């Protein structure tokens, strides 16, 4: 099957992946752009897992002020080398992370950062809600598990839908960048201020 330049360009815009990666993914998915997006996402996440053990001490601290000075964000994103930290792709990612934090208001970077006590408390609340809704006892855990996944999507930065492309989570976006740049990259920490927020 012939892969058209238009399909490759469309996939590049959607995924941010390189031209050759897009072409290979389209070939693997039989020319289907949606299928090729999934192929790229899987490869990005596999690449992310492979590189996650490597030391990342370089990077950037980005500040972002939004909404006429009403919301401010400081975020630290790390890479393995200064060379990657100075690349346009990395700088764009760091800016997008700051934008995401301003818009999505997450509390944690990744789900492993959510304290177990909070997860257990949320599960207890979701089980109680299920009971209140008249759900049978034997499905309460399943209901609670489904709702805790939604909770993660709200409070965990890497689980949130990317504001510029809701087809991707922030974890997918990061995975694509790691695959493209070939380095371990990670969001270390962030702080978000909102004017008038109660202390």
C-alpha positions as CSV (number, residue, x, y, z in Angstrom):
1,X,0.0,0.0,0.0
2,X,1.3,3.5,-0.9
3,X,1.6,5.9,2.0
4,X,0.8,9.4,0.8
5,X,2.7,12.5,1.9
6,X,-0.6,14.1,3.0
7,X,-1.2,11.2,5.4
8,X,2.4,11.5,6.8
9,X,1.9,15.2,7.3
10,X,-1.4,14.7,9.0
11,X,0.1,12.2,11.4
12,X,3.1,14.5,12.1
13,X,0.8,17.3,13.1
14,X,-1.2,15.0,15.4
15,X,1.7,13.2,17.0
16,X,4.7,15.5,16.7
17,X,6.8,12.4,15.7
18,X,9.4,12.5,13.0
19,X,8.6,12.0,9.3
20,X,10.2,8.5,9.0
21,X,8.5,7.3,12.2
22,X,5.2,8.5,10.9
23,X,5.8,6.7,7.6
24,X,6.7,3.4,9.3
25,X,3.7,3.7,11.7
26,X,1.3,4.3,8.7
27,X,2.8,1.3,6.9
28,X,2.3,-0.8,10.1
29,X,-1.3,0.4,10.4
30,X,-2.2,-0.1,6.8
31,X,-2.5,3.6,6.0
32,X,-4.9,4.3,8.8
33,X,-4.0,7.5,10.6
34,X,-5.8,6.7,13.9
35,X,-4.2,3.2,13.9
36,X,-0.8,4.8,13.2
37,X,-1.3,7.2,16.1
38,X,-1.7,4.2,18.4
39,X,1.4,2.6,17.0
40,X,3.4,5.7,17.7
41,X,2.0,6.1,21.2
42,X,2.9,2.5,22.0
43,X,6.4,2.9,20.7
44,X,6.8,6.2,22.6
45,X,5.7,4.6,25.9
46,X,8.0,1.6,25.3
47,X,10.9,4.0,24.7
48,X,9.9,5.9,27.8
49,X,10.0,2.7,30.0
50,X,13.3,1.7,28.5
51,X,15.0,5.0,29.3
52,X,13.4,5.7,32.6
53,X,16.3,4.3,34.7
54,X,18.8,6.7,33.2
55,X,20.0,9.7,35.2
56,X,18.4,13.0,34.1
57,X,20.1,16.0,35.9
58,X,20.0,18.6,33.1
59,X,17.0,20.5,31.9
60,X,15.1,23.7,32.3
61,X,13.0,25.6,34.8
62,X,10.1,27.4,33.0
63,X,7.8,30.1,34.3
64,X,4.4,30.8,32.8
65,X,2.0,33.5,33.7
66,X,-1.6,33.1,32.4
67,X,-4.9,35.0,32.4
68,X,-3.5,38.6,32.8
69,X,-1.4,37.7,35.8
70,X,-4.0,35.7,37.7
71,X,-2.3,32.2,37.4
72,X,1.5,31.5,37.6
73,X,3.4,28.3,37.1
74,X,7.0,27.3,37.8
75,X,8.0,23.8,36.5
76,X,11.3,21.9,36.4
77,X,11.7,19.4,33.5
78,X,14.9,17.2,33.4
79,X,16.8,15.6,30.5
80,X,20.1,13.6,30.5
81,X,22.1,16.2,28.6
82,X,22.3,19.9,28.2
83,X,22.3,19.4,24.4
84,X,18.7,18.0,24.5
85,X,17.7,20.7,27.1
86,X,18.6,23.4,24.6
87,X,16.7,21.7,21.7
88,X,13.5,23.4,20.4
89,X,11.5,20.2,20.9
90,X,12.5,20.1,24.6
91,X,11.8,23.8,25.1
92,X,8.4,23.4,23.5
93,X,7.6,20.4,25.7
94,X,8.6,22.4,28.9
95,X,6.4,25.3,27.8
96,X,3.5,23.0,27.1
97,X,3.9,21.3,30.5
98,X,3.7,24.8,32.2
99,X,0.6,25.6,30.1
100,X,-1.0,22.2,31.0
101,X,-0.4,22.9,34.7
102,X,-2.0,26.3,34.4
103,X,-5.0,24.9,32.6
104,X,-5.4,21.5,34.3
105,X,-4.5,22.4,37.8
106,X,-2.9,19.0,38.7
107,X,-1.7,18.2,42.2
108,X,0.8,15.5,41.5
109,X,3.3,14.7,38.6
110,X,2.6,10.9,38.3
111,X,0.1,8.5,39.9
112,X,2.9,7.0,42.1
113,X,3.1,10.4,43.8
114,X,-0.4,10.2,45.1
115,X,-0.1,9.1,48.8
116,X,-1.7,5.7,49.5
117,X,-3.8,7.2,52.3
118,X,-5.5,9.5,49.8
119,X,-6.1,6.7,47.3
120,X,-7.7,4.5,50.1
121,X,-9.8,7.5,51.3
122,X,-11.0,8.1,47.7
123,X,-11.8,4.4,47.2
124,X,-13.8,4.4,50.5
125,X,-15.8,7.5,49.2
126,X,-16.5,5.9,45.8
127,X,-17.6,2.6,47.5
128,X,-20.0,4.7,49.7
129,X,-21.3,6.5,46.7
130,X,-22.0,3.2,44.9
131,X,-23.9,2.0,47.9
132,X,-25.9,5.2,48.0
133,X,-26.7,4.8,44.4
134,X,-28.1,1.3,45.2
135,X,-25.4,-0.7,43.4
136,X,-25.0,-4.3,44.5
137,X,-22.2,-5.0,47.0
138,X,-20.3,-7.3,44.6
139,X,-19.6,-4.5,42.1
140,X,-18.7,-1.7,44.5
141,X,-14.9,-2.4,44.2
142,X,-15.2,-2.3,40.4
143,X,-17.1,1.0,40.5
144,X,-14.5,2.5,42.9
145,X,-11.7,1.4,40.7
146,X,-13.3,3.0,37.7
147,X,-13.8,6.3,39.6
148,X,-10.2,6.3,41.0
149,X,-9.0,6.2,37.4
150,X,-11.1,9.3,36.7
151,X,-9.6,10.9,39.8
152,X,-6.1,10.2,38.6
153,X,-7.0,11.9,35.3
154,X,-8.0,15.0,37.2
155,X,-5.2,15.3,39.8
156,X,-2.2,13.7,38.1
157,X,-0.3,15.8,35.4
158,X,0.8,12.8,33.4
159,X,-2.7,11.2,33.3
160,X,-4.4,14.4,32.1
161,X,-5.5,15.0,28.5
162,X,-3.1,17.4,26.8
163,X,-4.9,20.7,26.4
164,X,-3.5,21.3,22.9
165,X,-4.4,17.8,21.7
166,X,-7.0,15.9,23.8
167,X,-6.3,12.7,21.9
168,X,-3.0,12.5,23.8
169,X,-2.4,12.3,27.6
170,X,0.6,14.1,28.9
171,X,2.3,10.7,29.4
172,X,1.8,9.9,25.7
173,X,3.2,13.3,24.7
174,X,6.3,12.7,26.9
175,X,6.7,9.2,25.5
176,X,6.7,10.6,21.9
177,X,9.3,13.1,22.9
178,X,11.5,10.5,24.6
179,X,11.3,8.3,21.5
180,X,12.2,11.3,19.3
181,X,15.1,12.7,21.3
182,X,16.4,9.4,22.6
183,X,16.9,10.5,26.2
184,X,15.2,10.0,29.6
185,X,13.1,13.1,30.2
186,X,10.9,13.7,33.2
187,X,8.9,16.4,35.0
188,X,10.6,16.7,38.4
189,X,8.3,19.2,40.2
190,X,6.0,22.2,39.8
191,X,4.2,24.8,41.7
192,X,1.0,26.7,40.6
193,X,-0.2,29.9,42.1
194,X,-3.7,31.3,41.6
195,X,-4.5,34.9,42.6
196,X,-6.9,34.9,45.6
197,X,-6.5,31.2,46.3
198,X,-7.0,30.3,49.9
199,X,-3.9,29.3,51.7
